[in-house]
Amino acid sequence: MLYIAPASPSTEAEHLTPSTLSPSEGETCSKLGLLVMAGYAWPTQPGDVDDLRTWCRVADDQVDNPDYECLQPYRDDEFGLVKARITNLVFGDGEHGIENFQVAAAIKHELKEALRTLLEDKDVCAITGNVGFMAQIQRDAEMAINELVAEPGSQLQRKPMALGIPSMMMVPYLFPDLYDMKHGSSSITENDKVLLFTSNFGAFANKTLLCTFMNKVSILDFVEEQINPTNCEEWAKKNPCDFGKKLQDEWNKTYPNETFQSGQGWVKVRAKAQEKGGLEKLEPNILEAYIESIANVYVPVGANNMSGYSGVDLTGGFHSVHEVVKILKNRSNPANIVQLAINATRGHRISGAIMGSTEMAPHSNFLRQEAGMEYGHVGHQHSGHLLGEGCQRW
């Protein structure tokens, strides 16, 4: 299970649930704990992770009222929200920027104190983050929680934690049985592509950065060891069209009597891992080729390529549902990031998508409702869109 940690007693927690609300009888907690960045204070919209209307019902005539309250009583799937701010953590790739994949050391104290606030609040059931890029500090948050729990006299207990949707990037490939329980038999192959929509394409401007990010969100130690800085530099130099072939070549050298056809490599790897007792038991060359092929399926797409994008733009672009949908419906609009992504991946089937930002509900809803694609705002969904033949660079 993934865990996360908050801020110190001095950190001001923002309770978004009206004070009159209380947990239902028999419940020990009733709120979601949310780590937020400094300066992240513009108006939210329903669908945003840091908007209470995402997590509870609001009367129709109160949806646009800044003083709205949840309808009472809570339903079983509804709850309140508590925010704890990570002081000094900001957007960008500077020393304290969330898109700097080495930022953890610079915000270690602030992160720990924010986590303390959420762990001390007995109403908080679980913890997440208010931007997708927080997934990269998941492990650092886990270590901070371990330190908090181990403090002399501490009464704190760990709480379930997942800091961002990108934390799920490895699940369909490393835990296929878990994935299949949710989505049915998975047919994602090494020849497919998965779109990674992000609020800032610059964070993945080159493949080394994308590989480094995957190192940060990797769930298993043996995966993190493979996606190391040296391997990321080497991986970035290679032609993406070669990775599927590399897996097949390494397999044929290791198991010459167990060949497979293109697109069947992952099935073979998983079967062999089950036979050996786990992926970590595979031969090093097979494991490396398998993990490289996983990294190779992701194609990052930046929402800030949309005209009008701005973190504080309330009239168009990223934060306006109507403007977003208007652009997405126009396939010839050069700002249509969905169509640009589909165009860029021609020759491959798009087998899923991840909305890496917490504010991309309009994009995922459009993909499901308008484009008929079973893509997800909260992880991978299976899709059957085949876009031709061939291999494309990105």
N, C-alpha and C positions, 0 to 999 in steps of 0.2 A: 504494500500500500504506500502511496505517496503521502508525505507529510509536509507541513509548512510552519513557519514561525513569525510573530509580530514585534511591536515596539514597546518601549519602557513605560513605567507608570506615568512618566511625565508627558508621554505622547497623548495628545488629545484624541479620543475616539469619537467619531461622529455617528451617533445613533440615528438612523433614518426611519426607524419604526416609531410611530407615535408613542409617547410614554404611557398611554392608557392601555396599550396592548400587552398581553401576557401570554406565555406559552399555554397551549391547551392542557387540560388536566392529564397528568401522567407523563408529560414531556419534561425532559431535563434541559433542553435547549430549543431555541426557536429561530435562530438567526444565522445568516451566512457572514463570516468574517472576510473582509475585503482589504487587501493591501493596496494602497494607492500611491501614486507618485506625487512628488512636490510639483505644484503648479498645474495640476490636472483638475481644473475647477470650472470648466465651461459647462453650459447646460447639457444635460443628457437627454436621451429619448428612450421610450420603451423599446426593449431589445438590448440596450447597453447593459453590461454586467453591473455597472454601478448606478443603475436606475432601479429604484424599489419596485416600479411598475412592471419590471421584468419578472419579478418573483411573487407578486400577489395581484389580486384583482382590484381594479379601481372602477368606480362608477363611471359610466360612459360620459356623463357631463362633467367629470372631474379630471379626465385624462390630461388636459392641457392646463390644469390649475397647479401652479407651483406649490400650493399648500395642500395637495391631495393627501388622502389617507387611504390605507388598505380597507377593503370591505371586510367586515367581521361577521362571523368568526372565520379564522383561517381555514382553508381546506387542507387536506392532508399533504398536498404538494406545494404549499405556500409557506413563506417565512419572511422574517425581517432581515435587516442588513446593518452591519456595523463596519465602519471604515477606520483603518489605522494607517496614517501617512508615513511613508518612508522618507524622512527628511533628506534633502539633497539629491534624491534620485529624480532625474529629469529625462526628457526626450533627447535624442541625438546620440552621437558617438563620442562625445567628450569624456573627460575623466569620470564624471558622474552620470553619464548617459546610458540609458537602458539598452541602446543599440551598440554599446561598447561591450564586447563579449568577455572583457576582463574587468568589468565594473565591480564585481562582488567584493574585492578587497577594499575598494574605496568607500563602500557603504555598509561594511560589516556591522559596525556599531548601530547605525540607524535601522538596519534591517532587523537586528536582534531585538531592539527596543520596540519596534512596531509589532513584532511577533509576540513579545511579552504581553502587550495590551490585549491582543486577541486570545491568547491562551488564558489570561486571567479572567476574561469575561465568560462567566459560566453560561450565558445565553448563546454563545457562539458555538455552533455545532461543527463547522468545518471552515477551511480557509482557502481562498483563491486570490488571484491578482486582477487588477483592473486593466491591464494591457497584456496582449499576447506575448510580447517579448519578455515578460517576467518569467516565462518558462525556463529561460536560460539561467536563472538563479535558484532553481528548484533545489538542487543539491546543497547549495550554500545555505538555503533556508532550513533544510533538514538538519544540517550540522549545527546551525544556530539553535534550533529547537532542542537538539540533544544537549547542548551546553546549558540551556535554560532549565531543562528538566533535571540536570545533574547538579545544579547549584545547591549548596548546603541549605537544608531546611525547605527546599522548594516543594510546593504542593502542586505544581503544574503538571498537566498530563498532555501527551501528544494528541493532536486532532488530525483527522484526514485533511490532506492538502494536495491541490493540483493548481499550480500558479498560472497555467495558460494552456489553451488548446494545443499548441505545438508540442506539449508534453506527450501527446498521443501519436506523434509522427511514426514511432516505431511499432506500435501495438499490432497492426494487421500483419506485420512481417515476422515479428519475434514471438508473438502470442497468437498464432492463427486460430487455435481452438477457441480462445476467449473471444476473438473477433467474430468467428462464425456463429457463436451462441447468440450474438446480437443481430447479425446481418445475414445469416444463412451461409451456405458454402461459398467461400471467397474464391474468385477466379482471377484475382490480381496477379499479374505475372511480371517478370523482369523486363518485358517489352513495353509495358504500359507507362503512362505518365500520371502523376498526381500534381494538381495545381496547388501552390502555396500562396494564397492571397495575403498580402501584408500591407500595413499602412505606410511602410517606407521601404521601397525597393532598394534604396541605397545600402541598407543593412546587408543585402545579399548581392551587392554589385559585382562580386566575383565569386567563383566557386569555392575558393578557400574560405571565404566568410560563411558561406552556406554550410560547408563541411564543419567549420568550427562551431556553428550554432547547433548542428546535429550532435556534436560531441557534448554540448552543454545540456541538451534535452534527452540524451540517451538514458535509458532506464537501467541497463545492466552494465556491470563493471567491465565484462569482457568486450562489450561493444565500445565502451568509452576508450578502452585500450587500443582498439583497432582504429578508431577515428581520432587519432592523435595528431598534433600539429605537423609532424613530419609527413605522415601519410596524407594529411589534407593538402599539403603543398604538392605532393606527387600526384594525388588524385586530380587536382585542379588543372594539371598540365595535360591530362589525357583526353582523348577524343571520347565524348560520351557514348558514341556509337559502338565503342569497343567493349563496354563493360559486360553486356550480356554474353558476348563472345568469350571474354576472359573467363567468366564463370564456367562456360561450357568447356573451354580448353583446359582449365585446371581440373575440372571434373574428369575429363577423358584421360588426363595424365595419371590421376590418382585412382580412378576406377575404370580402367579400359574396357571392362566387360559389362558396364552399366551405363551406356550412353543414353542421351536424351535429345529430343527435338527442341528447337528454339521455342522459348516460351514455357518450357516444362522444367526449367532449372530449379525454381523455388520449390516446386513440388518434390523434386528429387532430394534437395537439400533437407527439407523438413522431414521427409521419410527417413533419411539417413541419420538425422539428429535424433529422431525417436528411437531408432535402432540402437544408437550408441549411448543414449541416456541424457541427451541435451545438446543444444547447439555448441556450447563451450567445449564439448568433447570432439568436435569435428577437427580434421586436420587443419593446421593454421592457414595453409594456402586456400583451402575451400572456404573457411570462415571469412578470410579477408575478402575474397572475391564476392562472396554472398553479401557482405555488409556494404561493399562498394556499389554493388548493383542496386541495393536499397537506396543508398544516397542518390544514385543516378536517376531515380524515377521522379524526383521532385523538380518542379519548374516554378521558381518564384515569380510572382506578378505583383507590381506595386500599385496600390490604390491611389497614391499621390500622382500617378500618371493621368488621373481624371482631371479635366478642367474644373476649376473652382475648388479644388481640394484645399482645405485649410482646417487646422484643428479648432479654430474659433469661427469658422464660416457657418452662419446659421441660415443662409439663404440658398446655398447650392453646394454640390459636391458631396464630400464624404459624410457630412452630418445631416444632410437633408434627404429624407426618404424619397420625396417626390422627384427631386433633381437626379438622384441616383438612378431610380427606375426609368426616368425619361431617357437618360443616357444609355442605360443597358438595353432598352428596347430598340435603339437605333444601331443596327449592326454595322453601319458604315461610319459611325461616329469614331474618330480617331482616339477619343477618350474612353471608349468602351473597353474596359480592361478584361471583361469576360471574353469578348470576341477576339481581342488581341491574343489572349492566352490560347484560345482554341486554334487561331491561325498559326501561332508559334509552335504548336505541338502536332501539326499535320503529319501524318505518317504513323501516328501512335494512337491507341485508344486511351481516352481519359478515363481512368478507373475510379477517380475520386478527387476530392478537393478538401483543403483545410482553410477555413477562414481564420487567419492568424491574428486578427484584431478583434477586440471585444465589441467593436461598434459596427460590425459588418453584417448585421441581421438583414438589412435590405438586399445585400448581395446574395446571401444564401437563400432567402425567400424567393428572390427572382429566379435563381437557378432551379429551384423546386417547382414553383408555380407557373412561371412563364416559359422557361426553356425546357421543362420536363426532365431535368437532370436530377438524379437523387444524390445531390451533393449536400454536405453537412456543414453547419456552423459550428458544430461541436465534435467534429471528427470526420473520419472517412465514411463515405457511403458508396455502395457499389453502383456503377453506371455501365451501360452497354454501348456507349458512343464510340464507334469506330471511325477514325478519320483518315483512312487511306493506308498506304504502305510506305515503307522507307524509314530512314533514320535522320533526325534533324539535330543540329547543334542548338544550344540556347546561349 
